[in-house]
């Protein structure tokens, strides 16, 4: 029972950083997401280089977050973690998210510079939830969350 409570706390930490269960499923299914994005964006042969760099950044981010997630899952029979242990894990998760975000942002900037206006419009529509940029970051005054949003980094249905 203690292990289940610990796992729920860890899931809550990931939810606070914009991941949660949906985000974890995205980590596990990165290749499918990449294929979907390439198809929807209609990436051309001329855009293959920047696209591949972006796809590699998504893969590296998913791998890094998967490793940290594995460290957050308590081993069977392990001792209960202290508050400082849990904070250290949360910090590790947040650092992995930050480093991944930076790599993805850089690769995305290069890719966007090669996209047509139609591709850019599609990217604006479909990339935000795919790369973890939530409703809070999409339009509206700084610091103000759109109606129906429950936490930073989370997309709500209908948005």
Phi, psi and omega in degrees: 000319179298323179296320178296319179295320179298315180298320179296321177298317180296319178298322178297320177299317180294324178296323179294334180263013174092012182259281183066190184295319179297316179296324178293323177296325178293325177298315183287340184241039185298320182296321176295319178297317181297316179298317179300312182297317180299317180294312183294325180279349180055055181295132181266169176300323180295337181263003186301318181300303178297325178297313181298323177295319178295314179299320178296322177295320176297316179298313181298320178297314180298318180296313180300314181293326178295320178297312180296319178302319178299324178289337181277342180277120183292141176288150179301128178080007182285157179290155178295136180281149178279170177300318179293326175297315181294321177295322177297319178294320178297318178298317179299318178298314182294321178296317178298319178296316181296312180298318177296318179300317180296317180294318180294317180301315180297312180295322179294320179301318178295318180295313183301327180294344180259353186278149172286170178299319179296317179295321178297319179297317178296317179300315179301323183284317190255341185283325185308305180291333182288331182251011173087015176267111189274183183301327181298329185271357185255097175070179178080166180298149180302133177082355180256125180273144178296156178303140178089351179282143182250337179197157179301142174082004182246132175270138178254152178303140178086000180251000000 
